[in-house]
Amino acid sequence: MKYVTEGLEPRRVLELFEEISAIPRASGNEAAIAAWIEKFAKERGCFCLKDKSNNVFVRVPASAGREHEAAVLLQGHTDMVCEKNSDTEHDFSSEGLKLYLEDGWLRARGTTLGGDDGAAVAIMLAVIDGCLESHPTVECLFTTDEEVGLLGAGSFDYSVITAKSMINLDSEEEGAVIVGCAGGVRSDVEIPIKFQPVRGEVLKISLTGLCGGHSGENINCGRANASKLMGRLLLAVSRKMRVNLISVSGGTKDNAIPREAFAEISVANAERAARAVMSEVNRVRGELCAEDAQLTVVCSVPADACESMMTAESTRRVLALLGTVQNGVIEMSRDVPGLVGFSRNLGVVKTNENSVSFIFSSRSALESQLDASVDSLDALAAALGGKTRHYSRYPGWSYAQRSPIRNKYLKAATRVLGYEPKVMMIHAGLECGIIRSRLPKLDMIAIGPDMRGIHSPDEALSIASMENVWKIVAEMLK
């Protein structure tokens, strides 16, 4: 195999990252990568267990003379968020990623890279491959379906684990150690719709070019949500004339801020409606953050004739939800300055045969705020004649006053990086919350290399940072 990263360090870690990038591993499609890891571990004489959820647990024996030391657990997830640009043809179910280097960053052409959490997988595989000179017993846990509700971590049998401390490798900032995170819940809202024959002219509105990003880590960056912005444009048109929705869609993942949204509407005068749309777009541009400067809105007449449109009442209900539902930062933390405390992301909007579905991801370290998000969505849906479903709820991870693994990391990272990393809690969800709920005495931290644009086709992984994190892990285990 010819490696894009040939000649770069950490050589074996990067090679393994490229090898797993050739294996499709969307959430729910981890059987192939699980089988690959299982075969890889067994060929190297390690104890290996693969469960029915395709979680894989591997135990790497200690180096000679270190058998008496407590085991350390390394942990990360095998699945990745599969996002692509609208002009990119790629089948995530059957095709590997097309990797390339750009100014010291590893990227994938037109798609997400899967550095979240392929970086963790590659580091653990390198440990299994014998790339460390000296280490205690190392247990590696590869979990599944993290991106769709931390499902793999929730189904794993933790009785097999003997480690007393854990290094989660699902962070995206080299100079930081994470010591706590938010919990979350997914919510589906279905608004029933009825159709009638199309009258008037049809206008298609395409909204693209927004930055998007992670719905936890980037929710406070001021980035526009494409679906919410589309709702605003449609409401602007409805102020000028009667609008009947034909379809509306935006986003593909609940935990990614939507970058694109599309709608088709029936109006009396398409040209006048297009002017109303572009007038509102010009107003919006003055509100956008720098990352969203590439916003592009195009109004056109669809090539295919539309036969039906939503009734006026159905249109009213859909636009009411798009226009009123809380999205983004709802409340900042009262305990940690600068930390988001409570948020909600409208990740997916989709027009179905008899309904329009809205999929949300709500996050908070407080269970009471997650309950409040559930209650408010229930009330809004009921008022609009819809229904809700809440699922994939997971707990947060609270800060520990005493943490030997955190102290060990700070010493090792300071030696490698030349400065002491910051200690922080994050608003994103990590599997640490679930693992801590099953192993309450497990001492844990979360670290990782520098990445940018995760959960979007702009995702990139720093090669230099990957080397630093590998050195830090090696130093900690040494």
N, C-alpha and C positions, 0 to 999 in steps of 0.2 A: 504494500500500500504506500503510495506517495503522500507524504504529509505536507499540508500547507504550512505548518509551523516548523518544518525541518530546520535544524540548527539553532532553535530557540530553547531556552530553559524556562521551567523544569521539563526537560525533554520527554521523559516517560509520561508525566502527568498530561502534557499537551497531546501526545500521541493517543493516549487512552481517551481523552476528550473527543478527538477526531473519530476514533473508532466507534464510540457510542453515538456520535452524531449521525452515523450512517444507518442507525437503527431507529425506525419510527417509534416514538414513545409519547404520544399524546395521552392525556389523562384518560383512563379507561382502556388503553391499548398498550399496557406495559408487559404483556406476557412474553414478548420476544426479548426485551431487554432483561427481564428477570431470568429467563432461561440462559441468556448469554452470561450474566453475572454468576449464576450458579455453576455453569460449566467452567468459567474462568477460575473460580475459587477452588473447586474440586480438583482441577488440574494442578493446583499448587498445594494440595494436601491439606486444605483448611476445612474445618467443620463448617457445614453449610446447611441452612434450613430455608426452604421456600414454602410459604403458606398459600392458602387458597385465594388470597387477595393479591398474590404476586409480590408481597413483601419478601425481601431476602435478608437473612441474618447470617453473617460470616464471623467466625472466630479465628483470629490469627495468633498462633502460639507465640509466647514471649521469646525474646532473644535469650541465648544461653546465659545463665546466671541471674536472670531477672524474673524467673518464674514465680517468686514469692511476692512480687509487687501486685497491687490491686489493678484490675483491668480498667481500661479506658474505653468508653464508647464513642465512636464517630458516627454521625447520623446525617442523612440527607435524603431527598426524594428523587425518584427516577423520572417522574412525569414532567412535562413542560407545557407551558401555554403555547398554543399553536395559532399565531396571528400572522397574517400576510397582507401585503398591499393589494388593493383591488385589481391592479394590473399585473399581479404575479400569479402564474399558474404553478401550483404546487399541491400535491396530494400528501397531506401529513400522515395518512393511514398506510401509505406504501412507499413513500420516497424518503431518502435520507436528506439531510440539509446540505446546502452548497456553501461551504465555508470560504472565507477569504480574509486577508489581513489588510488593515488600513491604519497607518500611522501608529502602529503598536497595539492596535485593538483587533480582536478576532470578532468577525461578524458573519452573518448568513445573508445570502442574496434575496432580498424581498420578503424575508420571513423572520420570525423570532429565532434567536440563536440557541435557546435552551441552556444558557449559562446558569440560569435559575431552573434546575439546580444541578446541571451537568458538571459544574465545577466541583461540587461535593462528591459526585459519583466518581469522577476522574481521580480525585485525591485519595478516596478510599480504595479504589482499585490499585493505585500505585503502592499503597501500604500492603495490600494483599499480594502484590507482585514482588514484594521483597525489596523495595527501594529505600527503606530506612536501615541505617547501620545498626541501631540499637533501639529497642522499645519493650515495654511490658506487654502483657496480653492485650491485644486490641480487638474490640468487638465492633463490627461495622453493620449498621442497620440501614438498608435501602428501602424506603417506604414508597407507597404508590398513592395516586389520586390526591396528592396534596393540594393541587391547584383547584380542585372542585369540592373542597370541604374537609381536607385533611383526613380522608376516609381510610387510607391504608394505616396510618398511625393509630386510628381509632379501633381498628380490628385486630391489631397485632397482639400476640400472647407474650407479654413481657416477662413471664416467669423464666425464660431462657437466659435473660441478661444477668450477668454477675457483676458488671462494672459499677463503681461507686461515683463516677464522674462522667460527664458527657460533653463533647464538643460538637454542637450542631454547626453545619457548614452551609447554612442557607441565608447568609447575610450578603450584602452587596457593597460594603464599604470597608476597605482595608484598615483604615485608621480608627476603627471603633469596635468595641465589644458590646454585644447586646445582652442585657441582663433581665429583660422583661418585655412582654408584648401584649397586644390586645386579643380579645376573643372576638367571635363573629357569628353571624347567622345569614343564610341565604333565604331569600323570599321571592316567590313567584306571585304576581298579580295578574289575573285574567279578567279582561273587560269584554263581555259579550258584545258582538256587533251584528247588525243586519245590513243587507245590501239591497240596492234597487238599481234599475237600469241607469246608465250614465246619461246625463244631460249636460249640454254646454261643451266647453273646451277642456282638454286635459293638459296639465302642466306637470313636468317631472322636475323635482328639485334635488340636486346632488350636492352634498356637503362633504368635502374632503380636506386633507391637509393639516388637520389638527395634530398636536403632539401625542395626546393620549398618555398612557403610562400605567403604573401600578396603582390600584384603587386604595391601597393603604399608605404606601410610602410617598406617593405623589399627590395625595388628595388635598394637601394644603399648599400646593405649588401654584394655584390660580389657573390651572389648565382647564379649558372649556370642555364640557361634556357634549359631544356631537348630538346626542339624542335630545338633551335638554335644549340645546341651541336650535335644533330643528323645530321643536315645539314652539319656541319663541318666534321663529320666522313664520310658522303657520298661523299663530295667533295674530301676528302683525297683518297678514293677508286677510284674516277673518274680520279685522276691524274695518276693512275697506269694502268687503263684498262677502257674499255667501260662499262658503267653502264646504265641499264634501270630500272627505278623505277617500282615496281609493286604496292606498297602502302606505305604511310607514315602517321603517326598519332602521336599526342602528346597533353597532357593537356585536360582538360574538362571545364575550366572556364576562361573567358577572364581576370578576375581580380585576378587570382592565377598564380604564377610562376610555369610552368610545372615541375613536378618531374620525369616524365616518358615519353619515346617516343619509337616508334616502327617503323620499316621499313622492307620491303621485296624488294630485288633487284634481277635482273637477270644479271649474269656475265658469262664470259667464263670459269672461274676457281674459284669456291666458296672458296676453301681452301686458295688460294692466296689473294682473297678479304678479307677474315677473318683476315689474317695476317696484311693486310694494315689497317684494322679497329683497331686492337689491338695495332698496332704501334702508331697510332694517339692517342688512349686512354692513352697510357703511357706518351705521350707528354703533354696531357691535365691535367693529375693528378698533375703535378707541378704547375698548374695555379689555382687550385681549392681552395676555402676557406675551413676552418675547418669543417663547417657544411655540406659540400658536400663530405666529405671523404669516405662516404659509396657508392660512385658511383660504379655501377656494369654494365658491358657491356657483353652480351652473344651473340655469333654468333652460329647459328644452321641451320639445314636443316628443313624446315617446314614439318609437318606430311602430310598435305593435298597438293596435286599437284596443282600448279597454271597454269591456262590456258592462261592468257593474261598478257602483260606488257605494260607500257607506251612507246610510241614512243620515239626516241632519242630527238626530238624537245620538246615534252611534258616534258621529264625528265630535259632537259636543263632549261626550264622555271621555273619549280618548284624549282630546286636546285639554280637557280639564285636568286629567291626571298629569300629562306632560307639563302643563303650566304651573301646577300647584305643589306637586310632591317635593319634599325636601331632598336636596342632593348636595353632596360635598361635605364640608366641615359643618357639623351641627353645634359642637361645643368643644372648646379647648380644655385640656387637663387643668384641674385646679391644684394639682400637686406638683406637676413637672412643668416648669416654664418652657413654652415653645412646642410642647407635645400635643398633638391632636388627641382629644379624649373620646369623641363620639362622632362618627361620620356614617354617611350612606352613599353608595354609588349605584346609579342606574346603569347597569352594564349592558343589558340587552333589551331591545325592543323588536318585536316580530309580529307581522300580520299573518294570522292563520285563517283557516276557512270560516270559522265562526267566532273568532275572538282576536283581540290584540293582547299579546303577552308582554309583561314587563318583569325583568329579573333584576333583583337588587342584592347588594352585599352590604350589610350593616356591620360596623366594628365598634367595639368598646371594651375596655378592661373591666367595666362594671356590668354585672348581669342585669341590674335594674335598667340600664340604658338600652340594652339589647331587647329587654321586655317592652320598653317604651316604643322602640322602633317597630316591633311586631304589632303592638296595639294600634299605632297610628296608621300603619299600612292596612290593617284589618278595617279600621274605621273608614279610611278613604275608599277602599274597594267596595265596602258595603254601601256607601253613599252613592257610588256610581254603578251599582247593580252587579258588581263583580265578586270574585272570590280570591282567596289567598292560600298559599301553601308555604310553610316555613320548615326548613330542613338544614342539614349539614352544620348544626350548631356546634361550636367548639369553645373550650375555656381559654381564658387568658393565662399569662405566666407572670406571677408576682415577683418583685425584687427580693433577693435574699441578702440580709445584712452580712452574713458570713459566707464566703465562698472561696475555698482553697484553689479551685480550678480557675477562677477569675484572677486570683493573685498570681498563679503560675503563668497564665496567659500574659498578663501585663508585664511581667519580667521578661518573658521570651520575646514578646513583640517589641518592647523597648530596645532590646539588644539588636533585633533584626532591622527595625525601622529607624532607630536613632532618636525616637521620641516616644513619649507615653501616649498610647491611644486613649480616646475618650470612652467613658462608660456611659451607655445610653439605653433607654427603653424606646420601643418603637410602636407605631400604631398599626403596623401590619401584623397579620397572624402568623405564628410559627407553630410547628408541631411540638415545640417544647412544652406548650400548655397541656396538651394531651398526655405527653410522656410524663410530665411532672405529676399529673393527676393519677397516673398508674404506678409511678415510682416516686413517692413523695420525698424520699431522702436523697434522691439523685442530685448531685451538685452539677450545674450546667451553665454553659455560656453558648452564644451563637456568634460565629465570625464568618468571614468570607472575603474574596477578592473584590476589587473595584469593578462594578458593572454600571452601565447606564442604559436607559431606555428599555428596561425589562418589561415584559408583557407586550412589547410592540416590535414591529419590524426594524426599529432603530436600535435594538438591543446590541450591546457590544461588551466584550470582556477584555480587560487590560492584561496583556501578557506579563508585563513587569510586576503587576500586583499579584497575579497568580503565582509567580515565583516567590514573592515575599510571603504569601500565606502558606505555601508549601514549606518554606524554611521555618516559619513560626510553629507549624504543626510538628515538624521534625524536632525542633528545639524543645517543645513541650514534652514530647514523648521520649526524648533523649535522657 
